[in-house]
Amino acid sequence: MVMQLVAPRLMLMGGGAVKKLGEVLAQLGLSRPLVVTDPFMVSSGLVEQALAPLREAGLAPAVFSDTVPDPTDTVIAAGVAAMRAGDYDCLVGFGGGSPMDTAKAMAILAAAPPGAKMRDFKVPAAANLGAVPIICVPTTAGTGSEATRFTVITDTETDEKMLIAGLGALPLAAVVDYELTFGLPARITADTGIDSLTHALEAFVSAKANPVSDDYARSAMRLIAPNLRRVWADPKDAAAREAMMRGATLAGLAFSNASVALVHGMSRPIGAHFHVPHGLSNAMLLPAVTAFGLEAARPRYAEAARVMGVASEAEGDQAAAQRLVEELRALNRDLDVPSPAKWGIDAGKWEGLLPLMAQQALASGSPSNNPRVPDAAEIVALYRASYAA
């Protein structure tokens, strides 16, 4: 087997790492950063945790803060205009998945010919060129975007969440500081934590998995599974926060090198049409989708259960795999994950959009990586089963 593996050139991890952000840029020969973040990071003053070390290094960082949850092609176009209005040699994505994904998409679109649109880069196209390097500083644990070759952007004309993949989306460096997550609300802690667990699990059962992505995925699951409830219960648990942040980055490395599968394929349309946060829509689907694929990859799911500590080595694959599904359902209960119905999505609107959502899920390519590859009717059935679960 010949494996193609990708990862950022430089990764700085640990408590207080963000204070060395200026040093990271200096190591890479970069000196004119545009920091891409969101309005809350600016209004709360949290963005200063990135700006201060850059200024201390003698730099004069500018800020683009018009990012939105579920980044849109219109915001990316505005970001590219801001890039072109200055003389920047890098983008620093500071925040959760949305600012990091925005920075990635800005770099890709800025490298394209005049008149290009973000939809020109959705899979199966390869977005391998970026106008400037990207440095990512995550503040959640997390999307793993700081370590991946992916970005997800919503097409405002079609309400489609587009998966965009390629080396142009791969950060040059990542600064991963778990202390940035101490102030996260419980809901964001839970949703981003389940998102990272989903990344690891889907990478592990993906048709594109390889021995190296498996190592990343196992390590991520070992870190995330025992610590997610801990950070939910005690947001100031430093050891658990550190484990979650490290696990999220490892999960990002896992799925960047193996791809995600059906959960993510089905999750993106929920986010696009109903504006459910990405991690939460993953959590809504994860138990049902895992149960759907169980028979097609029972040994892999059983191993995941053992790695996560929810099944013993002595248990057979059938019992262990079933324990995994039971644990995912229990995790959703313990972390107060609502169903789409309880989240407030209208039943009629949900039902009416199911054919389009199934079509969009399949078009993303992610479902084809699933151990059991569904057709459109099976995806519609899974959406229905998850609605009031």
Residue, then its C-alpha position, 0 to 999 in steps of 0.5 A: m500500500v502506498m499512502q499519501l499523508v498530509a499534515p501541517r508543516l509546524m504544530l505547536m501544542g500545549g497550554g500557553a502556546v498561543k503566546k508564541l504565535g509571533e515566533v511561529l510566524a517568524q520561523l516561517g518567514l511571515s510578517r504581514p498577517l491578516v487575522v480571520t476571526d468572528p464578531f464575538m471574538v472581537s467584541s469579547g476581546l478574546v482576539e487579543q490573545a492572538l493579536a497581542p503576541l503578534r504585536e509583541a513580535g513587532l508585527a502590525p496584524a489586521v483583522f477580518s471579523d465578518t465570518v459567520p457560523d456555517p461560512t458562506d460564499t459571500v463572506i469568502a468573497a468579502g474576505v478576499a476583497a479585504m485581502r486584496a486591499g492590503d499587502y498580507d503574506c499569510l492568514v491566521g484563522f483564530g476561533g472555532g471551525s468557522p473562522m478557520d474554514t473561512a481563512k482556508a477558503m479565502a486563500i483558495l479563492a484568492a488564488a483563482p482566476p478572476g470571476a471564480k466562485m467557491r462552487d468551482f472548488k467543491v468535490p470532486a474538484a481538487a483545491n490544491l492552490g492557496a494564495v497565501p499560507i494559513i496558520c490556524v489557532p483553534t479555540t474549540a476542541g473541536t473541528g480539527s480544521e487546524a490539521t485538515r485539508f478540508t473546508v466547508i462553505t455554504d453556497t447561498e444560491t442553493d443552500e448547499k454546504m459544499l465540501i472543498a478539499g485539497l492542499g490549498a486548505l491545509p494549514l502551514a502551521a497550527v497553534v493548539d492551546y487548550e487554555l483557549t477552551f476554558g471559557l466555552p459554554a457547555r453546549i459548544t463544549a459538548d457539540t464540538g467534542i462529539d464532532s471530534l469523536t465523530h471525526a475519529l470514529e468515521a476515519f477509523v471505519s472509512a473505506k479510505a482508512n490506512p494504518v497511519s490514519d488508524d493510529y491517529a484515530r485510535s489515539a483520538m478516541r482514547l483521549i476523547a471518550p473518557n474526557l468529554r463528560r468530564v469537561w461537560a461537568d467541569p469546564k475548568d478541568a485542565a487535564a480533561r481540556e488538554a486531552m480533548m484539545r489534543g484528541a480533536t487535533l489527532a482526530g483532524l489528522a485522522f480524517s484528513n488522511a482517511s476522510v469522513a463518511l455518512v454522518h458528515g455527508m448527512s450532517r451538512p444539509i441539516g446545517a445548510h437548511f436549518h442552521v444547526p451547528h455542525g457538531l450538534s447535527n453530527a451528534m443528532l445523527l451519530p447513533a442511528v448512522t453507526a447502527f446502520g453500518l454496524e453489520a458491514a464493519r462489525p470488527r472495526y466498530a468493536e475495536a473502536a468500542r474497546v479503544m474508547g473503553v466501553a467494551s472489554e477485550a474479553e467481549g466478542d465483536q457482536a457484543a462490543a459493537q452493540r456497546l458502542v451504539e449504546e454508548l453513543r446514545a447514552l452520550n447524547r442523553d448525558l450531554d443533552v443533545p436534542s433531536p431535530a424535533k426538540w431543537g425546533i425544526d418543523a416536521g413538515k419542512w423537515e419532511g419536505l426537504l428530505p429528498l433534496m437533503a439526501q441528494q446533497a448528502l450523496a453528492s458530497g461523496s462522503p457517504s461512499n466512504n461508509p462501511r455500508v453505502p446507502d442509497a437515497a431512500e436509505i438516507v431519507a429513512l435515516y433522516r426520519a429515524s433521527y428526527a424525533a429520536 
